[in-house]
Every structure is written in C-alpha cells, then in structure tokens.
Amino acid sequence: MTTTPAFTMVSKRKRVVKLCCLGVLFLTLAYAIIVIDPTEVIVEDKLSMYEGSYLNRLWKKPPLEVFISIYVFNVTNPEAFMRGEERLRVQEIGPYVYQEFLEHRNSTFNANGTLSFVPVRRQVFVPERSVGDPKEDRIMIPNIALLGVSSAAYRMSTFAAFAVAAALKPLGMAPILNITTHDLLWGYEDPLVRIASTLLPELIHFQKLGILDRMFDDGFDTVTINLPESVRNQRQEAEDNVVADDVSDDLAESLQEEYYHDMVQHSRTEEPIRDYSIDVWNGSPGLAHWGYVAKDHWDADTRNTPCNTLQGSYDGSVFPRNISKTEVFKVYRKAFCRTLPIAFEREGEVDGIKAYWFSIQENAFESSVDDPYTSCYCKSNQCLPKGLGDLSPCWYNIPVAVSLPHFYKGDPTLSQAIDGLSPNKEKHDAVIIMQPVSDNHRHDATMQSYSNAPIPNNFIIFCFWQQLGIPMKANIRVQISLLTNVSFNSELRPFHNTVIPLIWAEMSLEKLTPELILLLNLLFGIAPYLQIGFICILALLGASLLATAALVLLCSSEVATFEYDPRKSIRYSTVNMIPYPLRKELEKYGEPEIIRREPLLIENSA
C-alpha cells in the first residue's frame, strides 16, 4: 500500500508535537523538583520538633550510648606531704565507667512557641569497661569536708577561721582519708556533714558527701527552650484559630498583645532567640547564684550580664541545624554551674558523614572583672587563676573549682604545683562533633537547593547538628578540684594555697545507633545525590526530546519544498517495451521523446 506525502507530513507533525510535550514535561518536572526539593521536605518533616514528630520521639528518650568515665587522683605520699617534706604527689586511677540514661519527662508545647520539660538522668556502673570495682578499690584522698569548711571560713574573716578551727579540732578528723572509690564518688559518712545536715537541714539536705552524688543531684528542674520559628508560627496560627472561634474579640486582642509583648521582650535581651536555646530554667532566664535578678529589679540593667544570663545558650540535649563554624555557642549543665563556650576547631568525617569538630574555648574557665561574659564569676573583685571556674555557689559555698583535666589550658603553675600531672590535648581537651552548617553541606550535596530550615540533631555528647540537631559524637572532659586556704590551722598548713585535683570525668557519646546512622546516610548521603541525578536525567531527556523535535521539523520542511515527479519512482528494465497506458500517463509530464528513447520504464511501486 502506498503512503501519500500528505499523510506522512501529518504523521510527522503529530510526532513533533508529542516530542515537544514530553520534553517540556520533563524539564518542568526537573524544575519542580529543584523548587520543591523533596529531600528537604522529608528532612524537615523527620527532623522538626513538634508533638509526635520523629525528632520529638527521639529527643524524649535519646537512643544514644553516653558513658561517663571517672578518673580519681590517689595521693601517694600522704605522710611526707603532711610533714612538709614533699609536694603533693598524685596517681591517676581509672577509668570507672558509668552509662548515663537521659529522659525528658513532662514535655509540654507552650502557646508562645516554647517547649518545657524535666530532664531526668540516671547512671549505671559498667564493670566490663572499668579498671576495677569501685566498692573494693581503696584510695587516699584529701578530706573534702574538713578542708572545704576550713577554707570557706578563711574567706569570711580571720575570726571565723579560728572559730571553725577550734570547733573542728574535737572531732578528730583526719586531713587525708583512706576510703573506697565508690565512697568518694557517691558519698561517705562524715561527722561534719552529719552535724551540718542536722543543724541546717534546709541548706545541707544530704547525709553523705560524694562528688558525683553532688554533681548529678540536679533534682527535678523544669527547662524551657525556644522552638524554631516555623514551629512557633504554626502554633501561633493554631492558637489564633482557637481564639477566633472560642473567645470574644476583646479577649483575643489582649491575648495577642500579651504574646507579642513577650516576643518583643525576648528581642531586647542580650542574646538572640536561637532555635532550641534556653528560654528559662526553673522559671528564670538567668542564674541567681551568679547575681542575676528579675528584670523589674531596680538595678537589673547593671547586674544582669551575658555572664549570668542563660538565654541564648543550650541545655546540651538538642542543637539547631543552622549553627556555622564561625559561631561560638554556649552549653549549660547544672553540674558545671556555668555556661561553657564552644567554638569550631576543624573539619573531618564520622562514619562517612562530614562533620565539624568543636571544642571548649581557651577562656572557658577564665574570669575577669572587665569581661561582661566572665565578670560575675569574680567574688569581691577577686578572680580565680586562668583555667579555674568557681563551683562554690553550687557546692554549698565549699571552695571547689572546675577545669579541664590536669589543668589543661590553665595557668601552668597549677599543674606544676602537683607531682603526677601531665596536661595533654588529645587526652584532656573537650570536643563536640556535629554535622556541618547547612550552607556548606547544601552546596556540596544538593547544589544549593536546600532551604535554611532549622539537628540534636547537629547531629553530640551532648547530642546535634545541622541536619539532626543531636551531636554525632562528643567527649566533654572536666576536672573537679578543691581550693584550700588554711594557713590559720597548723595541722592543715601543708594544704594552704593549693589547688588539689580530686577527680576528672569524661562524658562521651561514642557513636550513633545503627538506626540513626542509616537515617543520616539516607537523608544526607544518598537522597541528595539521587535527587541531583534524577534532576539531571529529566533535564537531559527534556532537552534531547526538544532537540529531536526540532530536527524532525527541520527535515520535514526541506522535504516539503520538492515537487512530486513520478519519474523518480521508475527504474530501468531489460524488457524493450512500454505498456501504452503507462506511456500515455508519462507523456502528460512532457519530454515524450526522451521517454521513447529509454529502453524500458516500469513503474516502481515498491
């Protein structure tokens, strides 16, 4: 059957239209994927903090393996030291490892875009990771209660110091104790503590004195953190709808005015409102034991400084996803009695995932009356040496200090005064590992297609990061030391003006669970590249189809310029004759003489 030229042209035009439609469709899909960014939509849904979200379930009971390794300083020359013949010599013993389990109970999403909760921690001994049984291992340790009370009295006045010395002498308390490691960490019977708890039960509410027992005695604190702006807006819209339906216009207006008044008050604070940062701790935005007063106090503007203000810092359980490596952020934990500034150190990888290393700043345990970020730590304009942070307000005014282990990053005279100390960066620095900031990560993984949506991840020891908000890995190391000033007491005089290391602890988040690693690899290692590949394939297909359509259309227009000539459809034959009907048909197109001279022409219908 012969196909007519007109039919062929129509068929080609239909084919061109189909190719163009498919090409435009593929290009539109590629553009839509870039604009909508399905990967980020999934990330935003999975890793946003709202009631019932994946991150919220993860945060309530973090499936993270957090271990606390304790190293104690055993005094090896007690007799020689007490006779004044030698400097104090200590031996580091450890680790004694405990696993910490964290739960966030009574979580409540508030109408003003905040989240309130009660953190509850418990520690379980891990014998297979420890050097021995803390209930069996005995150590020689300075008498914390005796030296602490004596030094605290020395700070008051000379009269108080001598009065306390006279009162303590009949008790016959030894300056150096031989006790088990467990007793040092979790409490031992002490006559001084027993008397204090009897006379001052509201101040001294415990019967035993133990370092970890006091450090982890957080009680039941109510913490309130700020949620991301997107969550705050959603909750505010929901509240507006409820208000519009259920209350009068006057009441709705007053509620809105109160809400925006609170937001304006937030905007006037020293620290910005950061996602997941602390809003209030037990109802206060600051630390009263460092001088913070209510905002309506007559000298609040003078007394309230970044040093004693918690707003803008993090509780360590969750971080925003948009902290850059150029930013310094603060972490607060009650056991440290202060906020710790954390800053970027270097880049690297953890489990194949790009990560940033953050560490405690050099001046984390410094204090200066001229620095608004550390001035509140100086009492009566007297500051501790570099590398020491005062813990006494959180330790019943017993002169105890926090520092990095072995006084790393501290005044060199601190470690030189004690034999057996050797500061080392790898062993004693504090490190937090988080996922990188969104801008850099988006550029590498998704060609800048991600949005700036707000970890715990962050994904750290204290838990994120940029993607999860929960820290990926962390090693927070701190040392507890006793500050002694006891020159008035002849029996304790060898301890005078000495900073005695007691223990140091390493709180570590060694690795994420396999579930979290798989999730992170899917969301940030595989999905972005699959999305980019899919976009490229769609774009190439669309461009190819449009180019093919253009070529088909161009070739068809060239063919259409030629006239139809039947002679192009004939061929020579060896038969020397032409049928008459055919010859008459050919003569209609002219040149009969040429046709007659041809040996034989047969119509080519093939």
ABEGO torsion letter per residue (X at the ends): XBBBAAAAAAAAAAAAAAAAAAAAAAAAAAAAAAAAGAAAAAAAAAABBBBGBAAAAAAABBBBBBBBBBBBBBBABAAAAAAGABBBBBBBBOBBBBBBBBBBBGBBBBAAGBBBBBBBBBBBBBAAABABBAAABBBBBBBAAAAAAAAAAAAABAAAAAAAAAAAAAAGBBABBBBBAAAAAAEBBBAAAAAAAAABAAABABABBBAAAAAABAEBBBBBBBBBAAAAAAAAAAAAAAAAAABBAAAAAAAAAAAAAAAAAAAABABBBBBGBBABBGGBABBAAAGBBBAABAAAAAABBAAABABGBBAGABBBAABBAABBBBBBBAAAGBBBBBBBABBBBBGGBBBBBBBBBAAAABBBAABAAAAAABBGGBBBBBGBBBAAAAAGGBBBBBBBBGGBGBBAAAAAABBGBBBBAAAABBBBBBBBBAAAAAAAAAGGABBABXXXXXXXGOXXXAAAGBBABBBBBBBBBBBBBAAABAAAAAABGBBBBABBBBBBBABBBAAAAAAAAAAAAAAAAAAAAAAAAAAAAAAAAAAAAAAAAAAAAAAAABBBBAAAABBBBABBBBBAAAAAAAAAAEGAAAAAABABBBBBAX
